[in-house]
Amino acid sequence: MLKVGDILYAKRKVDLQLTIDKTYTIVYTRNDLKFSVVGSKWDEADICILDDEGTNWWFGQIGSSECWTGWFYSEKEWKRNKNLEDLGI
């Protein structure tokens, strides 16, 4: 499960809001005390990044709708892919 401070790399460009291969840091999760509401339908561990314009974007964790994996690589996955690309694999 991702947490505040984790790094993600964008997979897809979205106009001027997300840039491919740019890093985005998780700034909030819905399971943070200030966002969690007991019994709320939003009581999930969603994550939030700031886009290129500084706007909050929320994504679900794995198993949730609009999961972050459709938009981003984890830092570990991005580094692995980069190393394989550098090796010509």
N, C-alpha and C positions, 0 to 999 in steps of 0.2 A: 504494500500500500504506500502510495506517495505521501510525502509530508512537506510542510513549509520549508523552503530552501533547496529542495530538489531541483535539478536542472533538466529541461526538456529542449529538444531541437525540433523546429517546425519541419513537417513533411511537405506541407502544401502552402502555396502563396495565396493569400486572400487580399486582393487589391493592395491597399497600403497598410493593412493591419497586421499581417503576418509575413515574415520573410523566410524562405526556405533556408535551412541549415543555421538559422540564427538561434541563439540560446534564449530561452525564456525561463525565468525562475518562478517556482510556485510561491505565491505571496500569501495565500489563504487556503484553508480547507474548511468545508462546512462542519467538520467535526471539531473545529476550534470553538472554544466556549462562546465567543462573541457571535458566532453564526449558528450554533446548534440550538435547536428548539425541541425539547423533549416531546415526542408524539407527533411532530410535524412530518408531513410527507417529504420534506426537504432534509430530514435528519439522516443524511448520507455523508459519505466522506468525499464529496465532490472537491475538485481542486480549482483554483483560480490563478490565472497568469495575467499580466498586463501586456496588452498588445503594443505594437510600435507607436501608437498614439497615446498610450497610457490608460487605455480603457480596460476595465475588468472583463475577462472572458472566463466563463465557468464551464467545466467539463466533468463528466462522470468518471468514476474509477472503473476498472475492469469489471464487467458484469452489469454496468449501468447503461442507460441510454445515452447517446452522444458521448461515447467513451473517448478519452484523450488519445487513445492509441490510433484512432483514425486521423488524427491531426499532427501528432508528434511522435518522435522517437525518444526513448529514455536515453540518458547520457551514456549508459553502458552500451546500449544497442547502437547508437550513433558512432561511438568510438570503434566498436567492432567492425561496423560496415566500412568506416574510413580506412581502418588498417587492412581489411581485405581488398579494398579498392586500390590502396597503395601497393599491395603485393600483386595486383593484376588478377585477382581471383574474383 
